Amino acid sequence: MTAAVTAAPPSKHSAGALKNLKPGHRALGKLLLLAVVAAVLVPIATAQWSGATWPHALTVDISEPLGKASDWIIDNRDSNPLFTYFLGHISNALIVAIRAVYVVLLAAGWAGVTAAVGLIAWRVAGWRLGASAVVALLACGALGMWVPTMQTLALMVVAVLASVVLGALLGLAAGLSERMYRLLRPVLDTMQVLPAYAYLLPVVLIFGMGVPAAVLATVVYAAPPMARLTALGLRAADGGVMEAVTSLGATARQRLVSARLPLARKELLLGLNQTIMMALSMAVIASVIGAAGLGDRVYQALATVDVGAALAAGIPIVLLAVILDRVTAAAGARLGSHATTTHWKWDVLAVAVGTVVVALVARFAVGLDWPDSWVVKIAPTVNDAVEWMTDHLYTGVPVVGGTADWAAHFTTWILDPVRSGLTWLPWWSVLLIVAALAWLIGTWRTALTAVLAMAAIGYLGVWKASLDTLSQVLAAVAVTLVLGFAIGIAAARSNRFERVLRPVLDVFQTMPQFVYLIPVVALFGVGRAPAVAAAVVYALPAVVRITTQGLRQVDPAALEASRSMGATTAQQLRQVQLPLARPALLLAVNQGVVLTLAVVIIGGLVGGGALGYDVVFGLAQGDLATGLVAGAAIVCLGLMLDRVTQPTDRRVRAGKES
């Protein structure tokens, strides 16, 4: 029934004719062809299903079968062989592994762990990063978060190891087999655009609330970057080297071990870096389903709007993210350039001996646990500052108004009109708009995928909530692109500004999504506007970086030619740089959309409502039917937004040629 309201794909003849046209004529041809299809299908659809909202006849209620499936899983979790002999062993193995790592961390004590991390950072990246790592861990203890930090670190170690193994195996298969690569590529593409929340519900349905579900959700979320980069590194191996190794009579296994893997070592370490960062981000979010540690402290503090306690747990998360990112990035740079591996055994021995010595000295001096007298409680001070802001900045500020006024005005003037406009549009017109946007920027297959994803949202019966979420995403993307393009242009034109901006962007890009909710709650309270503000701050660094890089990579010869013809700086930007950087700008739009959607969904924790609230409600109340339907709608919404904003290779080539 849904097929009656979707745009039918053009014939091969019409598609071939469109390919031979210039980009502008091709876009006009696509719109005309889509208009013809719409003129045929829309009257039929409106005659059968009238009204602006999604027709009730085209919806399906899956809450009852989902509820029955959930009840069956709960009833048979302790008796069914699938759980007792397979999934149960996985769950138990994860619990044992995390407890083992946690016991080792506690046995090493705060001094031993700090010494080990500092020595590893020093051997990998130099004394500055080693000292920074030591200071970061000491700050975690000083904030009274040593035990939660160790809990998060234990979960991270197990999750990262599992993610790396799984991702490397999948990447190995995709890198050595063209068929497996074609099979895995769309799966990895889809997983890359899914918000983190979408991974929580399936594992909760199978494993229930607790640490195993949190670890498995983290593994599923963090493994794709390792798989993708492993496959990329193996497939990009130098052909001359591989031919030389083959000519020497090496077997397939020898070629892999002695040539492909060493040549792909930079990509492998980059995959490790990305896996660690995504695992940390997901480990924090997974606190919603029972993972202990820093994320649980942040979640509990946000639930009671205790900004001070949330910040005390949020700072260690940021410190861990920055240190892990710097160490793994430095390891990749070192391995890929001048570093040698001849002394790695001595490095390991030095780290082990240093850790043991420091741990023993500290144990007899102050003990293994972080001393309570060394804890600095910042929560009361932060809450006092928040109270002062509420009294003086939250509202009633002369001329400019307070932060609450800004949030209210943004909700009244931007969010409400956009939501009202989307819900006012007839359901079939939304599908047509999605089809037109996706087809203009991609192919008819892209448009068909986007339309089917949007139609699936209506079919699941969450059309209105999805449009509410979409309105928040569109508002956040608009603000993000305005700020991101402006800052990116300024950074591309000023080396000094770019150098000042770089460390700020580095810090913001390494922070997990959860952490962004803390300052917006302090400044704006709860509601849809704070969720949008957090999404803007989270997505802005990526947009700025991509824009800056795209503008800086414009051919200098084109700029010199325009300059010799007397073009002003503004004319160069408008007529040369921006058109030539179109592929990068399209990528910035795509990344901005995907990243804002991820945080808008998490905004359900701070009053964002819509699909995010349904997911949070389903997880908190054990109503998996509501949560799973909302999660499926989030997946479809993310897929649609990605297809609408993701330029195809042909579109990128057209941008380069124009």
ABEGO torsion letter per residue (X at the ends): XAAAABBBBBBAAAAAAAAABBAAAAAAAAAAAAAAAAAAAAAAAAAABBEABBBAAABBBAAAAAAAAAAAAAAAAAABAAAAAAAAAAAAAAAAAAAAAAAAAAAAEAAAAAAAAAAAAAAAAEAAAAAAAAAAAAAAAAAGAAAAAAAAAAAAAAAAAAAAAAAAAAAAAAAABAAAAAAAAAAAAAAAABBAAAAAAAAAAAAEBEAAAAAAAAAAAAAAAAAAAAAAAAAABBAAAAAAAAAAGBBAAAAAAAAAAAAAAAAAAAAAAAAAAAAAAAAAAAAAAGBBEAAAAAAAAAAAGBAAAAAAAAAAAAAAAAAAAAAAAAAAAAAABABBAAAAAAAAAAAAAAAAAAAAAAAAAAEABBBAAABBBAAAAAAAAAAAAAAAAABGBBGAEBAAAAAAAAAAAAAAAAAAAAAABBAAAAAAAAAAAAAAABBAAAAAAAAAAAAAAAAAGAAAAAAAAAAAAAAAAAAAAAAAAAAAAAAAABAAAAAAAAAAAAAAAABBAAAAAAAAAAAAEBEAAAAAAAAAAAAAAAAAAAAAAAAAABBAAAAAAAAAAGBBAAAAAAAAAAAAAAAAAAAAAAAAAAAAAAAAAAAAAAGAEEAAAAAAAAAAAGBAAAAAAAAAAAAAAAAAAAAAABBBAAAAAAAAAX
